[in-house]
């Protein structure tokens, strides 16, 4: 009985001690968790602010257009007898494309020539009669009225011959229209009406569409804020345009700016530009979309950061700068455009500072960060890989 009582007293004494130890342990955990400002340092990836020579570009999405487009239609009605080309091949200017049935037009020409000869014979007879009556009029044998009547008749029949000549010329033109030739050197498209079909003059659909692809146009639109400097540089000389077909990031096609539209679209605030490309390798094709970079000049020693570092808030654009004590500073910046994957900074950053390019969502201003890695920047003066990536200087 004594042993049971002693065990009970020992348990009662141990319980408060255990409670004290447990309470002490929980307090230590809370202290550890709440230390260092209450949150662990955010892991981030940083990049250095650099100076580089950057091409000043305006970047946009462009559309390739044929230099010339001609829809071939028949100017006369008739049946297609022959086709002299294959779909999708190149045709030269003056090359015959179609031939219509010539027989009705040859008959009309022969009829017009016959009528002209008949009227020429009549006109000649009337001329002779008028000359004869003029002689008789001088001798007093016929009256002036009779002589005037013959002279008027001869003049009328001579005018009929002139009308016949015009009719013959018109018939010859109609006959020539049965041979349909290419008005330009271009690329033939799909054949819309096949051999043996009857076509009508200037009917729809057209027979064939020709697209001239060498040279070729690329059209694109840019914001009106660029209008003044673009006009200034365009007047001083042609500007180079780089065009990157979709899926390609190197070896762009090169052309020249050749057209600035004479007005700004009031609904979009954009104005249209057009560049001309020689396109001898035929990389550009009518209708496709391309990434366009209009090169204005080269900005020397520009301060640049990776575009991923730029954040946008209620007060405008800003970046997180990593201080020497490993805390993050939210610093407002002013940008001056973009080149590929870089953004130019006009105010707010200095060369050599480090900005956060990945992990910004976990970062709070003035909080500790842990730099996991540094993005290596391209060497000064070297062009970064890849095609244009939005924005513009």
PAKEZA-269806 format. One record per residue (C-alpha): residue number from 1; residue in three letters; x, y, z. Coordinates in nm, 4 decimals, always signed. Layout:
<marnus>
MARNU resi resn       px       py       pz
MARNU  NUM  Ala        X        Y        Z
...
</marnus>
This chain:
<marnus>
MARNU resi resn       px       py       pz
MARNU    1  Unk  +0.0000  +0.0000  +0.0000
MARNU    2  Unk  +0.2863  +0.2361  +0.0831
MARNU    3  Unk  +0.4488  +0.1638  -0.2541
MARNU    4  Unk  +0.1325  +0.2632  -0.4425
MARNU    5  Unk  +0.1061  +0.5893  -0.2524
MARNU    6  Unk  +0.4729  +0.6723  -0.3271
MARNU    7  Unk  +0.4212  +0.6099  -0.7036
MARNU    8  Unk  +0.1156  +0.8390  -0.7008
MARNU    9  Unk  +0.3140  +1.1178  -0.5285
MARNU   10  Unk  +0.5964  +1.0803  -0.7855
MARNU   11  Unk  +0.3509  +1.1127  -1.0756
MARNU   12  Unk  +0.2000  +1.4263  -0.9241
MARNU   13  Unk  +0.5465  +1.5829  -0.8902
MARNU   14  Unk  +0.6543  +1.4925  -1.2471
MARNU   15  Unk  +0.3427  +1.6380  -1.4167
MARNU   16  Unk  +0.4207  +2.0070  -1.3499
MARNU   17  Unk  +0.7808  +1.9539  -1.4625
MARNU   18  Unk  +0.6684  +1.7988  -1.7920
MARNU   19  Unk  +0.4263  +2.0851  -1.8534
MARNU   20  Unk  +0.7033  +2.3357  -1.7956
MARNU   21  Unk  +0.9342  +2.1586  -2.0396
MARNU   22  Unk  +0.6648  +2.1388  -2.3110
MARNU   23  Unk  +0.5801  +2.5056  -2.2698
MARNU   24  Unk  +0.9469  +2.5951  -2.2944
MARNU   25  Unk  +0.9863  +2.3894  -2.6157
MARNU   26  Unk  +0.6912  +2.5578  -2.7863
MARNU   27  Unk  +0.8261  +2.8984  -2.6950
MARNU   28  Unk  +1.1616  +2.8142  -2.8567
MARNU   29  Unk  +0.9933  +2.7085  -3.1844
MARNU   30  Unk  +0.7896  +3.0286  -3.1974
MARNU   31  Unk  +1.1009  +3.2302  -3.1366
MARNU   32  Unk  +1.2895  +3.0536  -3.4184
MARNU   33  Unk  +1.0009  +3.0908  -3.6604
MARNU   34  Unk  +0.9499  +3.4549  -3.5828
MARNU   35  Unk  +1.3155  +3.5497  -3.5988
MARNU   36  Unk  +1.4789  +3.7546  -3.8753
MARNU   37  Unk  +1.1742  +3.9680  -3.9464
MARNU   38  Unk  +0.9227  +3.6829  -3.9415
MARNU   39  Unk  +0.9859  +3.5456  -4.2979
MARNU   40  Unk  +1.2718  +3.3517  -4.4568
MARNU   41  Unk  +1.4863  +3.5186  -4.7287
MARNU   42  Unk  +1.3371  +3.4887  -5.0797
MARNU   43  Unk  +1.5430  +3.2907  -5.3357
MARNU   44  Unk  +1.6032  +3.5013  -5.6470
MARNU   45  Unk  +1.7965  +3.5092  -5.9748
MARNU   46  Unk  +1.9767  +3.8344  -6.0561
MARNU   47  Unk  +2.1473  +4.0019  -6.3515
MARNU   48  Unk  +2.3895  +4.2918  -6.3727
MARNU   49  Unk  +2.3059  +4.6322  -6.5168
MARNU   50  Unk  +2.5257  +4.6819  -6.8251
MARNU   51  Unk  +2.6191  +4.9365  -7.0875
MARNU   52  Unk  +2.6005  +4.8381  -7.4536
MARNU   53  Unk  +2.5739  +4.9848  -7.8012
MARNU   54  Unk  +2.2100  +4.9181  -7.8884
MARNU   55  Unk  +2.0378  +4.9637  -8.2250
MARNU   56  Unk  +1.7489  +5.2061  -8.1896
MARNU   57  Unk  +1.4599  +5.0099  -8.3368
MARNU   58  Unk  +1.0859  +5.0237  -8.3742
MARNU   59  Unk  +0.9442  +4.6740  -8.3570
MARNU   60  Unk  +0.6083  +4.5593  -8.4888
MARNU   61  Unk  +0.4195  +4.2766  -8.6558
MARNU   62  Unk  +0.4164  +4.3116  -9.0346
MARNU   63  Unk  +0.2277  +4.1563  -9.3209
MARNU   64  Unk  +0.3895  +4.0613  -9.6510
MARNU   65  Unk  +0.2202  +4.1974  -9.9629
MARNU   66  Unk  +0.2883  +4.1324 -10.3282
MARNU   67  Unk  +0.4678  +4.4155 -10.5055
MARNU   68  Unk  +0.1997  +4.3996 -10.7743
MARNU   69  Unk  -0.1179  +4.1918 -10.7942
MARNU   70  Unk  -0.3107  +4.1404 -11.1168
MARNU   71  Unk  -0.6354  +3.9481 -11.1523
MARNU   72  Unk  -0.6541  +3.8121 -11.5069
MARNU   73  Unk  -0.9995  +3.8416 -11.6627
MARNU   74  Unk  -1.1151  +3.8004 -12.0192
MARNU   75  Unk  -1.2095  +4.1206 -12.2010
MARNU   76  Unk  -1.4296  +3.9298 -12.4466
MARNU   77  Unk  -1.6705  +3.6399 -12.4179
MARNU   78  Unk  -1.5679  +3.3042 -12.5563
MARNU   79  Unk  -1.4594  +2.9472 -12.4909
MARNU   80  Unk  -1.1135  +2.8688 -12.3485
MARNU   81  Unk  -0.9329  +2.6623 -12.6115
MARNU   82  Unk  -0.5757  +2.6538 -12.4790
MARNU   83  Unk  -0.3834  +2.7207 -12.1567
MARNU   84  Unk  -0.0105  +2.7934 -12.1872
MARNU   85  Unk  +0.1135  +2.7793 -11.8254
MARNU   86  Unk  +0.1061  +2.5638 -11.5139
MARNU   87  Unk  -0.0301  +2.6680 -11.1774
MARNU   88  Unk  +0.2338  +2.8058 -10.9406
MARNU   89  Unk  +0.5025  +2.8705 -11.2011
MARNU   90  Unk  +0.6697  +3.1983 -11.2891
MARNU   91  Unk  +0.5449  +3.3795 -11.5978
MARNU   92  Unk  +0.7154  +3.6660 -11.7774
MARNU   93  Unk  +0.5625  +3.9860 -11.9013
MARNU   94  Unk  +0.3997  +3.9390 -12.2431
MARNU   95  Unk  +0.3825  +3.5576 -12.2104
MARNU   96  Unk  +0.0576  +3.4115 -12.3447
MARNU   97  Unk  -0.1583  +3.2562 -12.0744
MARNU   98  Unk  -0.4919  +3.1671 -12.2409
MARNU   99  Unk  -0.6362  +3.1455 -12.5893
MARNU  100  Unk  -1.0093  +3.1761 -12.6571
MARNU  101  Unk  -1.1981  +3.0516 -12.9632
MARNU  102  Unk  -1.0994  +3.2998 -13.2367
MARNU  103  Unk  -1.3507  +3.2025 -13.5079
MARNU  104  Unk  -1.6404  +3.4371 -13.4125
MARNU  105  Unk  -1.4019  +3.7316 -13.3882
MARNU  106  Unk  -1.2290  +3.6472 -13.7164
MARNU  107  Unk  -1.5725  +3.6439 -13.8831
MARNU  108  Unk  -1.6615  +3.9817 -13.7314
MARNU  109  Unk  -1.3317  +4.1255 -13.8570
MARNU  110  Unk  -1.3897  +3.9930 -14.2081
MARNU  111  Unk  -1.7412  +4.1382 -14.2079
MARNU  112  Unk  -1.6117  +4.4793 -14.0969
MARNU  113  Unk  -1.3425  +4.4765 -14.3670
MARNU  114  Unk  -1.6018  +4.3851 -14.6331
MARNU  115  Unk  -1.8294  +4.6692 -14.5259
MARNU  116  Unk  -1.5357  +4.9090 -14.5309
MARNU  117  Unk  -1.4429  +4.8118 -14.8876
MARNU  118  Unk  -1.8034  +4.8511 -15.0013
MARNU  119  Unk  -1.8248  +5.1989 -14.8538
MARNU  120  Unk  -1.4857  +5.2938 -14.9968
MARNU  121  Unk  -1.6066  +5.2051 -15.3468
MARNU  122  Unk  -1.9241  +5.4089 -15.3000
MARNU  123  Unk  -1.7289  +5.7012 -15.1609
MARNU  124  Unk  -1.4936  +5.6957 -15.4587
MARNU  125  Unk  -1.7868  +5.6965 -15.7027
MARNU  126  Unk  -1.9486  +5.9860 -15.5199
MARNU  127  Unk  -1.6208  +6.1794 -15.5271
MARNU  128  Unk  -1.5952  +6.1364 -15.9061
MARNU  129  Unk  -1.9569  +6.2433 -15.9509
MARNU  130  Unk  -1.9029  +6.5495 -15.7354
MARNU  131  Unk  -1.5964  +6.6526 -15.9382
MARNU  132  Unk  -1.7879  +6.6091 -16.2632
MARNU  133  Unk  -2.0813  +6.8184 -16.1422
MARNU  134  Unk  -1.8432  +7.0859 -16.0201
MARNU  135  Unk  -1.7097  +7.1182 -16.3791
MARNU  136  Unk  -2.0605  +7.1290 -16.5222
MARNU  137  Unk  -2.1550  +7.3900 -16.2637
MARNU  138  Unk  -1.8766  +7.6185 -16.3901
MARNU  139  Unk  -2.0027  +7.5759 -16.7461
MARNU  140  Unk  -2.3561  +7.6614 -16.6357
MARNU  141  Unk  -2.4980  +7.3242 -16.7408
MARNU  142  Unk  -2.6161  +7.2217 -16.3904
MARNU  143  Unk  -2.7442  +7.4358 -16.1086
MARNU  144  Unk  -2.5551  +7.5135 -15.7917
MARNU  145  Unk  -2.8079  +7.3094 -15.5893
MARNU  146  Unk  -2.7385  +6.9929 -15.7890
MARNU  147  Unk  -2.3627  +7.0346 -15.7569
MARNU  148  Unk  -2.3901  +7.0991 -15.3800
MARNU  149  Unk  -2.6027  +6.7883 -15.3366
MARNU  150  Unk  -2.3386  +6.5672 -15.5031
MARNU  151  Unk  -2.0575  +6.7203 -15.3022
MARNU  152  Unk  -2.2483  +6.6657 -14.9737
MARNU  153  Unk  -2.3207  +6.3050 -15.0676
MARNU  154  Unk  -1.9514  +6.2433 -15.1408
MARNU  155  Unk  -1.8545  +6.3908 -14.8026
MARNU  156  Unk  -2.1105  +6.1753 -14.6183
MARNU  157  Unk  -1.9866  +5.8556 -14.7817
MARNU  158  Unk  -1.6289  +5.9522 -14.7014
MARNU  159  Unk  -1.7322  +5.9835 -14.3333
MARNU  160  Unk  -1.8910  +5.6385 -14.3549
MARNU  161  Unk  -1.5528  +5.5029 -14.4648
MARNU  162  Unk  -1.3940  +5.6599 -14.1576
MARNU  163  Unk  -1.6543  +5.4832 -13.9399
MARNU  164  Unk  -1.5797  +5.1573 -14.1207
MARNU  165  Unk  -1.2069  +5.1968 -14.0465
MARNU  166  Unk  -1.2886  +5.2401 -13.6774
MARNU  167  Unk  -1.5094  +4.9303 -13.6852
MARNU  168  Unk  -1.2277  +4.7288 -13.8447
MARNU  169  Unk  -0.9840  +4.8472 -13.5760
MARNU  170  Unk  -1.2342  +4.7528 -13.3040
MARNU  171  Unk  -1.2794  +4.4068 -13.4553
MARNU  172  Unk  -0.9034  +4.3585 -13.4678
MARNU  173  Unk  -0.8773  +4.4573 -13.0995
MARNU  174  Unk  -1.1519  +4.2111 -13.0059
MARNU  175  Unk  -0.9646  +3.9407 -13.1952
MARNU  176  Unk  -0.6434  +4.0269 -13.0107
MARNU  177  Unk  -0.8268  +3.9927 -12.6781
MARNU  178  Unk  -0.8707  +3.6218 -12.7502
MARNU  179  Unk  -0.4969  +3.5874 -12.6721
MARNU  180  Unk  -0.4654  +3.6684 -12.2995
MARNU  181  Unk  -0.1071  +3.7553 -12.2009
MARNU  182  Unk  +0.0655  +3.8336 -11.8702
MARNU  183  Unk  +0.0865  +4.2098 -11.8079
MARNU  184  Unk  +0.3722  +4.1682 -11.5568
MARNU  185  Unk  +0.6418  +3.9167 -11.4690
MARNU  186  Unk  +0.5000  +3.7378 -11.1658
MARNU  187  Unk  +0.4087  +3.4118 -10.9951
MARNU  188  Unk  +0.0944  +3.2384 -11.1187
MARNU  189  Unk  -0.1641  +3.1306 -10.8645
MARNU  190  Unk  -0.4453  +2.8764 -10.8825
MARNU  191  Unk  -0.6371  +2.8332 -11.2070
MARNU  192  Unk  -0.9938  +2.9444 -11.1353
MARNU  193  Unk  -1.1567  +2.8370 -11.4669
MARNU  194  Unk  -1.0424  +2.5302 -11.6557
MARNU  195  Unk  -0.9990  +2.4463 -12.0239
MARNU  196  Unk  -1.3172  +2.4276 -12.2307
MARNU  197  Unk  -1.5268  +2.6564 -12.0126
MARNU  198  Unk  -1.7138  +2.9537 -12.1525
MARNU  199  Unk  -1.6069  +3.2870 -12.0044
MARNU  200  Unk  -1.7774  +3.6235 -12.0184
MARNU  201  Unk  -1.6125  +3.9613 -12.0545
MARNU  202  Unk  -1.4887  +4.0957 -11.7177
MARNU  203  Unk  -1.6839  +3.8272 -11.5355
MARNU  204  Unk  -1.6340  +3.6959 -11.1800
MARNU  205  Unk  -1.4485  +3.4849 -11.0816
MARNU  206  Unk  -1.1286  +3.5888 -11.2529
MARNU  207  Unk  -0.9279  +3.3373 -11.4528
MARNU  208  Unk  -0.6016  +3.3693 -11.2611
MARNU  209  Unk  -0.4217  +3.5910 -11.0105
MARNU  210  Unk  -0.0598  +3.6970 -11.0616
MARNU  211  Unk  +0.1548  +3.8088 -10.7668
MARNU  212  Unk  +0.4891  +3.9781 -10.8172
MARNU  213  Unk  +0.7144  +3.8558 -10.5354
MARNU  214  Unk  +1.0507  +4.0006 -10.6435
MARNU  215  Unk  +1.0620  +4.2666 -10.5110
MARNU  216  Unk  +0.7993  +4.2480 -10.2383
MARNU  217  Unk  +0.6396  +4.4732  -9.9758
MARNU  218  Unk  +0.6122  +4.4389  -9.5984
MARNU  219  Unk  +0.3520  +4.6659  -9.4367
MARNU  220  Unk  +0.3230  +4.7352  -9.0639
MARNU  221  Unk  +0.1818  +4.9968  -8.8278
MARNU  222  Unk  +0.3463  +5.1808  -8.5372
MARNU  223  Unk  +0.2128  +5.4234  -8.2716
MARNU  224  Unk  +0.1821  +5.7879  -8.3669
MARNU  225  Unk  +0.4338  +5.8818  -8.0933
MARNU  226  Unk  +0.7053  +5.7675  -8.3371
MARNU  227  Unk  +0.5839  +5.9856  -8.6248
MARNU  228  Unk  +0.8084  +6.2903  -8.5807
MARNU  229  Unk  +1.1404  +6.1119  -8.5412
MARNU  230  Unk  +1.0500  +5.8663  -8.8170
MARNU  231  Unk  +0.9708  +6.1427  -9.0641
MARNU  232  Unk  +1.2913  +6.3234  -8.9695
MARNU  233  Unk  +1.5114  +6.0190  -9.0280
MARNU  234  Unk  +1.3181  +5.9141  -9.3391
MARNU  235  Unk  +1.3740  +6.2514  -9.5054
MARNU  236  Unk  +1.7499  +6.2294  -9.4444
MARNU  237  Unk  +1.7856  +5.8868  -9.6063
MARNU  238  Unk  +1.6322  +5.5423  -9.6410
MARNU  239  Unk  +1.5970  +5.3411  -9.3217
MARNU  240  Unk  +1.6798  +4.9717  -9.2970
MARNU  241  Unk  +1.4079  +4.7214  -9.2076
MARNU  242  Unk  +1.4710  +4.3693  -9.0784
MARNU  243  Unk  +1.1985  +4.1089  -9.1306
MARNU  244  Unk  +1.1969  +3.7771  -8.9430
MARNU  245  Unk  +0.9569  +3.5144  -9.0823
MARNU  246  Unk  +0.7640  +3.3312  -8.8120
MARNU  247  Unk  +0.9709  +3.0622  -8.6441
MARNU  248  Unk  +1.3025  +3.2188  -8.7510
MARNU  249  Unk  +1.5231  +3.4196  -8.5165
MARNU  250  Unk  +1.8346  +3.4819  -8.7221
MARNU  251  Unk  +1.9429  +3.5885  -9.0727
MARNU  252  Unk  +1.6552  +3.8317  -9.1279
MARNU  253  Unk  +1.5544  +3.9591  -9.4692
MARNU  254  Unk  +1.6745  +4.3167  -9.5205
MARNU  255  Unk  +1.4805  +4.5916  -9.6919
MARNU  256  Unk  +1.4320  +4.9683  -9.6974
MARNU  257  Unk  +1.1516  +5.1898  -9.5727
MARNU  258  Unk  +0.9867  +5.3334  -9.8835
MARNU  259  Unk  +0.6463  +5.4615  -9.7683
MARNU  260  Unk  +0.4939  +5.6539  -9.4768
MARNU  261  Unk  +0.1173  +5.6872  -9.4878
MARNU  262  Unk  -0.0267  +6.0367  -9.5190
MARNU  263  Unk  -0.2494  +6.0057  -9.2125
MARNU  264  Unk  -0.2886  +5.8496  -8.8686
MARNU  265  Unk  -0.5737  +5.6081  -8.8027
MARNU  266  Unk  -0.7952  +5.7981  -8.5560
MARNU  267  Unk  -0.9436  +5.4790  -8.4115
MARNU  268  Unk  -0.6123  +5.3108  -8.3241
MARNU  269  Unk  -0.3603  +5.5966  -8.3096
MARNU  270  Unk  -0.1349  +5.4046  -8.5493
MARNU  271  Unk  +0.0043  +5.4940  -8.8894
MARNU  272  Unk  +0.1103  +5.2603  -9.1682
MARNU  273  Unk  +0.4605  +5.2091  -9.3030
MARNU  274  Unk  +0.5783  +5.0038  -9.5979
MARNU  275  Unk  +0.9184  +4.8556  -9.6697
MARNU  276  Unk  +1.0505  +4.7192  -9.9991
MARNU  277  Unk  +1.2541  +4.3971 -10.0031
MARNU  278  Unk  +1.4359  +4.2600 -10.3077
MARNU  279  Unk  +1.3436  +3.9073 -10.1909
MARNU  280  Unk  +1.5705  +3.7356 -10.4402
MARNU  281  Unk  +1.5812  +3.4224 -10.2236
MARNU  282  Unk  +1.1985  +3.4379 -10.1911
MARNU  283  Unk  +1.2010  +3.3957  -9.8145
MARNU  284  Unk  +0.9060  +3.6317  -9.7884
MARNU  285  Unk  +0.5727  +3.5218  -9.9316
MARNU  286  Unk  +0.2550  +3.7242  -9.9850
MARNU  287  Unk  +0.0109  +3.7008  -9.6972
MARNU  288  Unk  +0.2460  +3.5778  -9.4249
MARNU  289  Unk  +0.3109  +3.7619  -9.0980
MARNU  290  Unk  +0.6638  +3.8590  -8.9973
MARNU  291  Unk  +0.8376  +4.0235  -8.7014
MARNU  292  Unk  +0.9627  +4.3619  -8.8172
MARNU  293  Unk  +1.2430  +4.5751  -8.6735
MARNU  294  Unk  +1.2853  +4.9236  -8.8206
MARNU  295  Unk  +1.6423  +5.0377  -8.7462
MARNU  296  Unk  +1.6589  +5.4118  -8.6763
MARNU  297  Unk  +2.0140  +5.4514  -8.5400
MARNU  298  Unk  +2.2570  +5.3104  -8.2801
MARNU  299  Unk  +2.2556  +5.4334  -7.9212
MARNU  300  Unk  +2.6047  +5.4305  -7.7721
MARNU  301  Unk  +2.6699  +5.3071  -7.4161
MARNU  302  Unk  +2.3042  +5.2525  -7.3358
MARNU  303  Unk  +2.2162  +5.1251  -6.9859
MARNU  304  Unk  +2.0309  +4.7958  -7.0287
MARNU  305  Unk  +1.8756  +4.5229  -6.8137
MARNU  306  Unk  +1.6952  +4.2012  -6.9073
MARNU  307  Unk  +1.3326  +4.2750  -6.9869
MARNU  308  Unk  +1.2267  +4.0179  -6.7239
MARNU  309  Unk  +1.3504  +4.2542  -6.4529
MARNU  310  Unk  +1.0956  +4.5251  -6.5387
MARNU  311  Unk  +0.7836  +4.5233  -6.3201
MARNU  312  Unk  +0.4760  +4.7431  -6.3523
MARNU  313  Unk  +0.2918  +4.8861  -6.0532
MARNU  314  Unk  +0.0435  +5.1599  -5.9731
MARNU  315  Unk  +0.3216  +5.4194  -5.9780
MARNU  316  Unk  +0.4676  +5.2965  -6.3062
MARNU  317  Unk  +0.7626  +5.0740  -6.3925
MARNU  318  Unk  +1.0111  +4.9598  -6.1304
MARNU  319  Unk  +1.2791  +4.6973  -6.0614
MARNU  320  Unk  +1.4065  +4.5196  -5.7511
MARNU  321  Unk  +1.7711  +4.6084  -5.6840
MARNU  322  Unk  +1.9750  +4.3831  -5.4540
MARNU  323  Unk  +2.1691  +4.5958  -5.2036
MARNU  324  Unk  +2.5125  +4.4934  -5.0658
MARNU  325  Unk  +2.3399  +4.3765  -4.7431
MARNU  326  Unk  +2.1277  +4.1275  -4.9467
MARNU  327  Unk  +1.8044  +4.3236  -4.9106
MARNU  328  Unk  +1.5756  +4.4104  -5.2006
MARNU  329  Unk  +1.5068  +4.7748  -5.2921
MARNU  330  Unk  +1.2026  +4.8616  -5.5028
MARNU  331  Unk  +1.3308  +5.1340  -5.7335
MARNU  332  Unk  +1.1265  +5.3232  -5.9956
MARNU  333  Unk  +1.2845  +5.3430  -6.3419
MARNU  334  Unk  +1.2184  +5.5091  -6.6748
MARNU  335  Unk  +1.2548  +5.2921  -6.9827
MARNU  336  Unk  +1.3581  +5.4096  -7.3288
MARNU  337  Unk  +1.2530  +5.1137  -7.5408
MARNU  338  Unk  +1.3459  +4.7505  -7.5942
MARNU  339  Unk  +1.5888  +4.5577  -7.8080
MARNU  340  Unk  +1.5341  +4.1817  -7.8338
MARNU  341  Unk  +1.5348  +4.0571  -7.4690
MARNU  342  Unk  +1.6818  +4.3791  -7.3249
MARNU  343  Unk  +1.5177  +4.7006  -7.2030
MARNU  344  Unk  +1.6949  +5.0355  -7.2129
MARNU  345  Unk  +1.6909  +5.2396  -6.8917
MARNU  346  Unk  +1.7029  +5.6199  -6.9132
MARNU  347  Unk  +1.6755  +5.6873  -6.5377
MARNU  348  Unk  +1.6991  +5.4911  -6.2143
MARNU  349  Unk  +1.9898  +5.2453  -6.2522
MARNU  350  Unk  +2.3683  +5.2517  -6.2691
MARNU  351  Unk  +2.6084  +5.0132  -6.4359
MARNU  352  Unk  +2.7152  +4.7283  -6.2103
MARNU  353  Unk  +2.4039  +4.7140  -5.9919
MARNU  354  Unk  +2.2197  +4.3859  -5.9655
MARNU  355  Unk  +1.8516  +4.3545  -6.0442
MARNU  356  Unk  +1.6201  +4.0624  -5.9799
MARNU  357  Unk  +1.5040  +3.8873  -6.2977
MARNU  358  Unk  +1.3305  +3.5839  -6.1455
MARNU  359  Unk  +1.1521  +3.5319  -5.8142
MARNU  360  Unk  +0.9979  +3.8789  -5.7780
MARNU  361  Unk  +0.6665  +3.7365  -5.6528
MARNU  362  Unk  +0.8319  +3.6269  -5.3270
MARNU  363  Unk  +1.0182  +3.9517  -5.2753
MARNU  364  Unk  +0.9040  +4.2322  -5.0439
MARNU  365  Unk  +1.0664  +4.5768  -5.0338
MARNU  366  Unk  +1.3604  +4.5942  -4.7886
MARNU  367  Unk  +1.3320  +4.2208  -4.7181
MARNU  368  Unk  +1.6220  +3.9777  -4.7256
MARNU  369  Unk  +1.6877  +3.7760  -5.0411
MARNU  370  Unk  +1.9143  +3.4852  -5.1282
MARNU  371  Unk  +2.0837  +3.4997  -5.4688
MARNU  372  Unk  +2.0652  +3.1522  -5.6163
MARNU  373  Unk  +2.2299  +3.2374  -5.9493
MARNU  374  Unk  +2.3359  +3.5264  -6.1714
MARNU  375  Unk  +2.2264  +3.5464  -6.5338
MARNU  376  Unk  +2.5374  +3.5956  -6.7512
MARNU  377  Unk  +2.5003  +3.8995  -6.9739
MARNU  378  Unk  +2.6268  +3.9194  -7.3348
MARNU  379  Unk  +2.9587  +4.0839  -7.3947
MARNU  380  Unk  +2.9560  +4.4573  -7.4588
MARNU  381  Unk  +2.8942  +4.5325  -7.8255
MARNU  382  Unk  +2.7721  +4.1807  -7.9084
MARNU  383  Unk  +2.4238  +4.1354  -8.0395
MARNU  384  Unk  +2.2134  +3.8995  -7.8294
MARNU  385  Unk  +2.0751  +3.5900  -7.9913
MARNU  386  Unk  +1.7191  +3.5732  -8.1061
MARNU  387  Unk  +1.4895  +3.7841  -8.3163
MARNU  388  Unk  +1.2979  +4.0935  -8.2118
MARNU  389  Unk  +1.0863  +4.0485  -7.9046
MARNU  390  Unk  +0.8269  +4.3206  -7.8861
MARNU  391  Unk  +0.8409  +4.6852  -7.7940
MARNU  392  Unk  +1.0449  +4.9524  -7.9661
MARNU  393  Unk  +1.2830  +5.2365  -7.9004
</marnus>
